[in-house]
Amino acid sequence: MSAAPSRSLCKCYSPWWVGVLLIVLLMSARYGYAQPWQHWKTQQQISVDYRTLEPSGLTEIRADTTLTTTLSAFINLLRDTEKADTWIDRVKSVDEVIRYSETDSLVETHIKGFFMVQERWVLTRSTISQDAQQRLTLEVANDYRPSLRKPGIQVKYLKATWTLTPLTDGRVHIRYQGVIDPAGKIPRWIVRDQSLQSTLNTFVGLRSRLQRPEYQRRTLPFIVEPEK
């Protein structure tokens, strides 16, 4: 007669454990894993890094810069949608479709095409939050609606986070981290190269425009500004 299985072996392969394992495997298959970060470029006090997400091959981008600004100025700049094309690279138009609350809105963005690549458009839900250390976070995720028909191709997947961390003497560290699946038949390397350059160009525009008086002088009631 063979020996009974040990208690540890039975526990390991219990239905509960198998269920958790299946969830982990399914999540891994869907979202993949990230390769190590690689540095792409440092320019004009802006640092840009990237990494590849497997098995999708999508590129996640991270950009950092530090400058003197209020936290409210960043949100004021984002909400000035008529001027979005003056600093966000390759943007054709930005419209706030619905403002659910002061910290939650639905935005429609149209992105210019280039060469043989068609124009893209995307609906995104943007949510603002702030923690006890006055760190401001803007979470952006696309609201994919395949039934909608508009000029260009609808972006299938977009997820990004802006984080503004107060430092000292009025300085703020700004970080963007995001990934986009533009849909359509675009080679991954073109998406990567264009995304890297567009991110850098956008941060150059951000540094230039964010410090304008019309954005800096107006504070927002739902944002706590750090003491200087």
C-alpha positions as CSV (number, residue, x, y, z in Angstrom):
1,M,0.0,0.0,0.0
2,S,1.4,3.4,-1.0
3,A,1.9,6.1,1.7
4,A,-0.7,8.8,2.0
5,P,0.3,12.1,0.6
6,S,1.8,14.6,3.0
7,R,-0.3,17.4,4.5
8,S,1.9,20.0,2.8
9,L,1.4,18.4,-0.6
10,C,-2.4,18.2,-0.2
11,K,-2.5,21.8,0.9
12,C,-0.4,22.9,-2.1
13,Y,-2.7,21.4,-4.6
14,S,-6.0,22.3,-2.9
15,P,-8.8,23.8,-5.1
16,W,-8.2,27.2,-3.5
17,W,-4.5,27.2,-4.5
18,V,-5.3,26.0,-8.0
19,G,-7.8,28.8,-8.4
20,V,-5.3,31.5,-7.4
21,L,-2.7,30.0,-9.7
22,L,-5.1,30.1,-12.6
23,I,-5.9,33.7,-11.9
24,V,-2.2,34.6,-11.8
25,L,-1.6,32.7,-15.1
26,L,-4.5,34.4,-16.8
27,M,-3.4,37.8,-15.6
28,S,0.1,37.2,-16.8
29,A,-1.1,36.0,-20.2
30,R,-3.2,39.1,-20.6
31,Y,-1.0,41.8,-19.3
32,G,2.4,40.2,-19.6
33,Y,5.5,41.3,-17.8
34,A,7.9,44.2,-18.1
35,Q,11.5,44.1,-19.3
36,P,14.0,46.3,-17.3
37,W,13.9,50.0,-17.8
38,Q,16.3,51.4,-20.4
39,H,17.4,55.0,-20.6
40,W,16.7,56.7,-23.9
41,K,17.7,60.4,-23.6
42,T,18.3,63.3,-21.3
43,Q,17.6,66.7,-22.8
44,Q,16.7,70.1,-21.5
45,Q,16.3,68.9,-17.9
46,I,14.1,66.0,-19.0
47,S,14.9,62.3,-18.6
48,V,13.1,59.7,-20.7
49,D,13.2,55.9,-20.2
50,Y,11.4,53.0,-21.7
51,R,10.7,49.3,-21.3
52,T,9.1,46.6,-23.4
53,L,6.0,44.8,-22.1
54,E,5.9,41.1,-23.0
55,P,4.3,39.3,-24.8
56,S,2.5,42.3,-26.3
57,G,5.6,44.1,-27.4
58,L,4.1,47.4,-26.3
59,T,6.4,50.1,-25.0
60,E,5.9,51.7,-21.6
61,I,7.5,55.2,-21.3
62,R,8.6,57.1,-18.3
63,A,9.6,60.8,-18.3
64,D,10.8,63.0,-15.5
65,T,11.5,66.6,-14.9
66,T,11.7,69.1,-12.1
67,L,10.7,72.8,-12.1
68,T,9.2,75.5,-10.1
69,T,5.4,75.5,-10.2
70,T,2.2,75.2,-8.3
71,L,0.2,72.0,-8.4
72,S,-2.9,73.8,-9.6
73,A,-1.0,75.2,-12.6
74,F,-0.6,71.7,-14.0
75,I,-4.4,71.0,-13.9
76,N,-5.1,74.5,-15.2
77,L,-2.9,73.8,-18.2
78,L,-4.5,70.4,-18.9
79,R,-8.0,72.0,-18.8
80,D,-7.0,74.7,-21.2
81,T,-7.9,72.3,-24.0
82,E,-8.0,75.0,-26.7
83,K,-4.2,75.4,-26.3
84,A,-3.4,71.7,-26.0
85,D,-1.9,71.7,-29.5
86,T,0.7,74.3,-28.4
87,W,2.5,71.9,-26.1
88,I,1.2,68.3,-26.5
89,D,3.1,66.8,-29.4
90,R,1.1,65.6,-32.5
91,V,-2.2,66.5,-30.9
92,K,-4.8,67.8,-33.3
93,S,-7.6,68.6,-30.7
94,V,-8.6,67.9,-27.1
95,D,-12.2,68.3,-25.8
96,E,-13.6,67.7,-22.4
97,V,-16.7,65.7,-23.2
98,I,-18.1,65.3,-19.6
99,R,-16.9,66.6,-16.3
100,Y,-18.4,64.2,-13.7
101,S,-16.9,66.2,-10.9
102,E,-13.9,68.5,-10.2
103,T,-11.6,65.5,-10.1
104,D,-13.2,63.2,-12.7
105,S,-13.8,63.8,-16.4
106,L,-14.1,62.2,-19.8
107,V,-11.8,63.6,-22.6
108,E,-11.7,63.1,-26.3
109,T,-8.3,63.5,-28.0
110,H,-7.5,63.4,-31.7
111,I,-3.9,62.7,-32.7
112,K,-2.4,63.7,-36.0
113,G,-1.2,61.1,-38.5
114,F,2.2,61.0,-40.2
115,F,3.6,59.4,-43.3
116,M,1.3,56.4,-44.0
117,V,-0.1,56.3,-40.5
118,Q,-3.7,57.4,-40.1
119,E,-5.0,59.9,-37.5
120,R,-5.9,58.3,-34.2
121,W,-8.5,59.3,-31.6
122,V,-9.1,58.2,-28.0
123,L,-11.6,58.7,-25.2
124,T,-10.0,58.8,-21.8
125,R,-11.3,58.9,-18.2
126,S,-9.1,61.2,-16.1
127,T,-9.1,61.0,-12.3
128,I,-7.3,63.4,-9.9
129,S,-6.2,62.5,-6.4
130,Q,-3.9,63.9,-3.7
131,D,-2.3,62.1,-0.7
132,A,-1.4,63.3,2.7
133,Q,2.1,64.4,1.5
134,Q,0.4,66.7,-1.1
135,R,1.5,64.5,-3.9
136,L,-0.8,65.0,-6.8
137,T,-1.8,62.0,-9.1
138,L,-3.6,62.0,-12.4
139,E,-4.7,58.6,-13.6
140,V,-5.7,58.3,-17.3
141,A,-7.2,55.3,-18.9
142,N,-9.0,54.9,-22.2
143,D,-12.7,54.3,-22.5
144,Y,-12.7,52.1,-25.6
145,R,-16.0,52.2,-27.5
146,P,-15.9,50.2,-30.7
147,S,-19.4,51.1,-31.7
148,L,-18.4,54.8,-32.1
149,R,-17.4,55.9,-35.6
150,K,-15.2,59.0,-36.0
151,P,-12.5,60.0,-38.5
152,G,-9.3,58.0,-37.9
153,I,-8.7,54.9,-35.9
154,Q,-9.7,54.6,-32.2
155,V,-6.9,53.8,-29.8
156,K,-7.5,50.3,-28.3
157,Y,-5.6,50.7,-25.1
158,L,-4.0,53.6,-23.2
159,K,-3.0,53.8,-19.5
160,A,-1.0,56.6,-18.0
161,T,-0.2,58.2,-14.7
162,W,1.1,61.7,-14.0
163,T,2.6,62.2,-10.6
164,L,3.6,65.6,-9.2
165,T,5.7,65.4,-6.0
166,P,6.4,68.6,-4.1
167,L,10.1,69.1,-3.2
168,T,11.5,72.3,-1.6
169,D,11.5,76.0,-2.4
170,G,8.4,75.7,-4.7
171,R,10.0,73.0,-6.9
172,V,7.9,70.0,-8.1
173,H,9.1,66.7,-9.6
174,I,6.8,65.7,-12.5
175,R,6.7,62.1,-13.7
176,Y,4.7,60.7,-16.6
177,Q,4.5,56.9,-17.0
178,G,2.3,55.3,-19.7
179,V,1.7,52.8,-22.4
180,I,-0.5,53.0,-25.5
181,D,-1.7,50.5,-28.1
182,P,-2.6,52.7,-31.1
183,A,-4.3,49.8,-32.9
184,G,-4.0,49.3,-36.7
185,K,-1.0,47.8,-38.5
186,I,1.9,49.9,-37.2
187,P,5.2,48.2,-36.6
188,R,6.1,48.2,-32.9
189,W,9.4,49.9,-33.4
190,I,7.7,52.9,-35.1
191,V,5.2,53.1,-32.2
192,R,8.2,53.0,-29.8
193,D,10.3,55.6,-31.6
194,Q,7.4,58.0,-32.2
195,S,6.2,57.7,-28.6
196,L,9.6,58.4,-27.2
197,Q,10.1,61.5,-29.3
198,S,6.6,62.7,-28.7
199,T,7.0,62.3,-25.0
200,L,10.2,64.3,-25.0
201,N,8.6,67.0,-27.2
202,T,5.6,67.2,-24.9
203,F,7.7,67.7,-21.8
204,V,9.7,70.4,-23.6
205,G,6.3,72.1,-24.3
206,L,5.2,71.4,-20.7
207,R,8.2,73.1,-19.2
208,S,7.8,76.1,-21.4
209,R,4.0,76.6,-21.0
210,L,3.3,75.5,-17.4
211,Q,5.0,78.6,-15.9
212,R,2.8,81.1,-17.7
213,P,1.0,83.5,-15.3
214,E,-2.5,82.5,-16.4
215,Y,-1.9,79.0,-15.1
216,Q,0.2,79.8,-12.0
217,R,-1.9,82.5,-10.4
218,R,-5.2,80.5,-10.2
219,T,-5.4,77.9,-7.4
220,L,-8.0,75.2,-7.4
221,P,-10.1,74.5,-4.2
222,F,-9.7,70.7,-4.4
223,I,-5.9,70.9,-4.4
224,V,-3.8,71.6,-1.3
225,E,-0.7,73.5,-2.3
226,P,2.5,72.7,-0.3
227,E,3.9,75.4,2.0
228,K,6.9,77.2,0.7
